[in-house]
Amino acid sequence: MNVFFVLKKEVVTPALNGSILAGGMRDSVLQLLRAEGMAVSERRITMSELVEYHRRGELIEAFGTGTAAVISPIGELAYKGRSLGYQWRPNPEN
């Protein structure tokens, strides 16, 4: 499964490497996001970054893609005993 994090100003997904595999669904999601004009970054993202985005209210949502999972929302992230829940908003600029 590939993971995507929707932040206030961009969508981030880990870059392809030995442990992140290319996939048709991942590629399709990236193409759709870019076609819609969204900023997309394929890079390493750390839990520390996600905690900071959450603290600032900039972690909008997370979802996973995969052949078997299609596109599946991630309802909550947990890190070091802390919940990084988020409220989905149709327009994150508001």
Residue pairs with C-beta under 8 A, 6 or more apart in sequence:
1 64
1 65
1 66
1 69
1 72
2 13
2 14
2 20
2 21
2 23
2 25
2 26
2 64
2 65
2 66
3 13
3 14
3 62
3 63
3 64
3 74
4 11
4 12
4 13
4 29
4 62
4 63
4 64
4 65
5 11
5 12
5 13
5 45
5 50
5 53
5 59
5 61
5 62
6 59
6 60
6 61
6 62
6 63
6 92
7 53
7 58
7 59
7 60
8 53
8 57
8 58
8 60
8 92
8 93
9 39
9 58
10 38
10 39
10 40
10 41
11 33
11 38
11 39
11 40
11 41
12 40
12 41
12 42
12 43
12 45
13 26
13 30
13 40
13 41
13 42
14 20
14 42
14 43
14 44
14 45
15 42
15 43
15 44
16 22
16 42
23 65
23 66
23 67
24 67
25 65
25 66
25 67
25 70
25 71
26 65
26 66
29 65
29 71
30 40
30 42
33 40
34 40
47 79
50 59
50 77
50 79
50 84
51 79
51 82
51 84
53 59
54 77
54 84
54 86
59 84
59 86
60 86
60 88
60 89
60 92
61 73
61 74
61 86
61 88
62 73
62 74
62 77
62 86
63 71
63 72
63 73
63 74
64 71
64 72
64 74
65 71
65 72
66 72
75 85
76 83
76 84
76 85
77 83
77 84
77 85
78 84
